Amino acid sequence: MRRGNGELFWVLVSGFTLNRSDPFQETLWAFIDLSREHSVESTLRGSMTPRERDIAALLIERKTGKEIGKALGISPRTVDVYKTRLLRKYGVTSTAELVKQLL
C-alpha cells in the first residue's frame, strides 16, 4: 500500500462479510502494518523494472523458471538473467532469501 506521503509499506489484510446474502453490504476489513517490523526500502523496490516486477511476483507465487518463462512468453534463460539481477539488487544469494526480502 502507499501512505498519504507516497511512502510504500506492506500490510496484511483480512476481511469478512456480516451479510452472506449481500456480501458487499456489510464488510469488516482489518489491516496490519507489517513495515513496522520489517523496514521497506521503497527506493529499492521502486527501482525495479516492470519485467523485474513481473518476475518477482511469480517468484513469490513459488513458480519455477520454466513456469515463469511460459507465463511471460520468454525463455527460462531470460528468467534466470532477471532473477540474477534481483538477487544482486537485494544482496541475497538464493531464491528463498529473495522471496523473503520481497515479502
Backbone as numpy.savetxt, mean C-alpha at the origin, in Angstrom:
# Nx Ny Nz CAx CAy CAz Cx Cy Cz
-4.42 7.72 4.04 -5.27 8.88 4.04 -4.38 10.12 4.04
-5.00 11.25 3.86 -4.25 12.50 3.83 -4.86 13.47 4.85
-4.00 14.05 5.68 -4.46 15.02 6.67 -4.82 16.34 5.98
-5.43 17.23 6.69 -5.78 18.54 6.15 -4.58 19.32 5.66
-3.40 19.10 6.26 -2.19 19.81 5.85 -1.46 19.12 4.69
-2.04 18.03 4.16 -1.45 17.32 3.03 -0.55 16.17 3.40
-0.26 15.99 4.69 0.60 14.89 5.14 -0.12 13.55 4.99
0.59 12.56 4.44 0.04 11.22 4.30 0.16 10.46 5.61
-0.84 9.63 5.91 -0.76 8.79 7.09 -1.58 7.53 6.85
-1.27 6.49 7.61 -1.91 5.19 7.47 -2.96 5.01 8.56
-4.09 4.42 8.17 -5.15 4.14 9.13 -5.64 2.72 8.96
-6.17 2.17 10.04 -6.87 0.90 10.01 -8.35 1.25 10.09
-9.13 0.78 9.13 -10.54 1.14 9.06 -11.40 -0.10 9.25
-12.42 0.02 10.07 -13.41 -1.04 10.18 -14.76 -0.38 10.34
-15.78 -1.08 9.90 -17.10 -0.50 9.99 -18.18 -1.55 9.91
-19.38 -1.15 10.30 -20.51 -2.05 10.18 -21.79 -1.23 10.07
-22.83 -1.89 9.60 -24.12 -1.23 9.44 -25.02 -1.54 10.63
-25.85 -0.60 10.97 -26.82 -0.80 12.04 -28.16 -1.27 11.48
-28.32 -1.18 10.17 -29.58 -1.54 9.53 -29.27 -2.45 8.34
-29.45 -3.74 8.49 -29.09 -4.69 7.44 -29.97 -4.57 6.20
-31.20 -4.13 6.34 -32.07 -4.00 5.17 -31.66 -2.81 4.30
-31.07 -1.77 4.90 -30.56 -0.61 4.14 -29.19 -0.26 4.73
-28.14 -0.96 4.28 -26.83 -0.84 4.92 -26.22 0.56 4.86
-26.66 1.41 3.94 -26.07 2.75 3.85 -26.83 3.78 4.68
-27.95 3.37 5.25 -28.74 4.30 6.05 -28.03 4.66 7.35
-27.59 3.65 8.08 -26.91 3.87 9.36 -25.66 3.00 9.40
-24.52 3.64 9.39 -23.26 2.90 9.48 -22.39 3.52 10.55
-21.48 2.72 11.04 -20.52 3.18 12.04 -19.13 2.81 11.55
-18.26 3.80 11.45 -16.90 3.59 10.99 -15.92 3.95 12.10
-14.87 3.16 12.23 -13.81 3.43 13.20 -12.49 3.52 12.46
-11.73 4.56 12.72 -10.43 4.79 12.11 -9.38 4.82 13.21
-8.31 4.04 13.03 -7.20 4.05 13.98 -5.97 4.56 13.24
-5.39 5.62 13.76 -4.21 6.22 13.15 -3.00 5.34 13.43
-2.49 4.67 12.39 -1.34 3.77 12.54 -0.01 4.50 12.46
-0.01 5.71 11.93 1.24 6.43 11.75 1.83 6.92 13.06
1.05 6.90 14.14 1.60 7.29 15.44 2.59 6.24 15.93
2.34 4.97 15.59 3.25 3.89 15.98 4.41 3.76 15.01
4.14 3.97 13.73 5.15 3.83 12.69 5.20 5.12 11.89
6.37 5.74 11.81 6.46 6.98 11.07 6.29 6.72 9.58
5.63 7.62 8.92 5.38 7.51 7.49 6.23 8.55 6.80
7.11 8.09 5.94 7.97 9.00 5.21 7.24 9.40 3.93
6.42 10.45 4.01 5.58 10.81 2.89 6.41 11.26 1.69
7.59 11.85 1.91 8.41 12.26 0.78 8.91 11.04 0.01
9.27 9.98 0.74 9.73 8.75 0.09 8.58 8.10 -0.65
7.42 7.98 0.00 6.27 7.36 -0.62 5.78 8.18 -1.81
5.88 9.48 -1.68 5.44 10.34 -2.78 6.39 10.29 -3.96
7.61 9.79 -3.76 8.58 9.76 -4.84 8.46 8.50 -5.69
7.52 7.61 -5.37 7.33 6.41 -6.19 6.69 6.80 -7.52
7.16 6.15 -8.56 6.54 6.35 -9.87 5.21 5.59 -9.90
4.34 5.95 -10.83 3.06 5.22 -10.92 3.27 3.70 -11.09
4.25 3.29 -11.87 4.50 1.86 -12.07 5.01 1.22 -10.78
5.86 1.94 -10.05 6.33 1.41 -8.76 5.15 1.25 -7.79
4.21 2.18 -7.83 3.02 2.06 -6.97 2.21 0.84 -7.35
2.08 0.58 -8.67 1.35 -0.60 -9.14 2.02 -1.88 -8.63
3.34 -1.94 -8.78 4.10 -3.11 -8.35 3.97 -3.28 -6.83
4.13 -2.19 -6.09 4.05 -2.23 -4.62 2.68 -2.73 -4.16
1.63 -2.25 -4.80 0.27 -2.67 -4.41 0.09 -4.16 -4.60
0.62 -4.71 -5.68 0.49 -6.14 -5.94 1.42 -6.97 -5.05
2.57 -6.41 -4.68 3.45 -7.11 -3.74 2.77 -7.22 -2.38
2.07 -6.18 -1.98 1.34 -6.20 -0.71 0.28 -7.29 -0.72
-0.28 -7.55 -1.89 -1.28 -8.62 -2.03 -0.65 -10.00 -2.14
0.67 -10.07 -1.93 1.42 -11.34 -1.95 1.45 -12.00 -3.33
1.41 -11.20 -4.39 1.50 -11.73 -5.75 2.96 -12.03 -6.09
3.17 -13.04 -6.92 4.52 -13.37 -7.37 4.89 -12.47 -8.54
6.17 -12.49 -8.91 6.62 -11.69 -10.05 5.89 -12.04 -11.33
5.65 -13.33 -11.55 4.93 -13.76 -12.74 3.49 -13.27 -12.72
2.84 -13.34 -11.55 1.46 -12.88 -11.43 1.36 -11.37 -11.63
2.33 -10.64 -11.09 2.34 -9.19 -11.26 2.54 -8.84 -12.72
3.50 -9.52 -13.36 3.75 -9.27 -14.78 2.52 -9.52 -15.63
1.84 -10.60 -15.35 0.63 -10.93 -16.10 -0.45 -9.89 -15.88
-0.63 -9.46 -14.62 -1.66 -8.47 -14.28 -1.40 -7.11 -14.94
-0.11 -6.75 -15.04 0.24 -5.43 -15.58 0.64 -5.46 -17.05
0.72 -6.65 -17.62 1.09 -6.77 -19.03 2.55 -6.47 -19.29
3.41 -6.82 -18.32 4.86 -6.63 -18.48 5.55 -7.96 -18.16
6.83 -8.04 -18.49 7.55 -9.29 -18.25 7.91 -9.42 -16.77
8.05 -10.66 -16.30 8.48 -10.87 -14.91 9.84 -10.23 -14.63
10.70 -10.18 -15.63 12.02 -9.54 -15.46 11.86 -8.05 -15.20
10.93 -7.40 -15.88 10.67 -5.98 -15.65 10.13 -5.77 -14.23
9.30 -6.69 -13.78 8.79 -6.63 -12.40 9.97 -6.69 -11.43
10.94 -7.57 -11.70 12.13 -7.69 -10.84 12.92 -6.39 -10.80
13.01 -5.71 -11.94 13.74 -4.43 -11.99 13.06 -3.41 -11.09
11.74 -3.30 -11.19 11.00 -2.35 -10.35 11.07 -2.74 -8.87
10.99 -4.04 -8.61 11.08 -4.50 -7.22 12.44 -4.17 -6.63
13.50 -4.33 -7.42 14.85 -3.98 -6.97 14.95 -2.50 -6.67
14.34 -1.66 -7.50 14.34 -0.21 -7.24 13.66 0.10 -5.92
12.52 -0.58 -5.67 11.80 -0.35 -4.42 12.61 -0.82 -3.21
13.28 -1.96 -3.35 14.13 -2.47 -2.26 15.21 -1.46 -1.91
15.85 -0.89 -2.93 16.90 0.11 -2.70 16.33 1.38 -2.10
15.18 1.83 -2.61 14.55 3.05 -2.13 14.21 2.97 -0.65
13.74 1.81 -0.22 13.34 1.63 1.17 14.45 1.07 2.04
15.61 0.77 1.44 16.76 0.31 2.21 16.57 -1.04 2.87
15.89 -1.96 2.17 15.65 -3.30 2.71 16.24 -4.33 1.75
16.33 -5.58 2.22 16.99 -6.61 1.41 16.06 -7.74 0.96
14.83 -7.75 1.45 13.93 -8.82 1.04 12.54 -8.27 0.74
11.78 -9.05 -0.01 10.41 -8.65 -0.34 9.56 -8.56 0.92
9.77 -9.47 1.86 9.00 -9.44 3.10 9.24 -8.14 3.87
10.52 -7.71 3.94 10.84 -6.44 4.61 10.23 -5.27 3.86
10.25 -5.33 2.53 9.65 -4.27 1.71 8.18 -4.14 1.99
7.47 -5.27 1.98 6.03 -5.25 2.24 5.75 -4.68 3.62
6.58 -5.04 4.59 6.41 -4.51 5.95 6.58 -2.99 5.95
7.56 -2.50 5.22 7.78 -1.05 5.13 6.62 -0.35 4.42
6.12 -0.99 3.38 5.01 -0.40 2.61 3.74 -0.32 3.44
3.54 -1.31 4.30 2.35 -1.31 5.15 2.54 -0.38 6.32
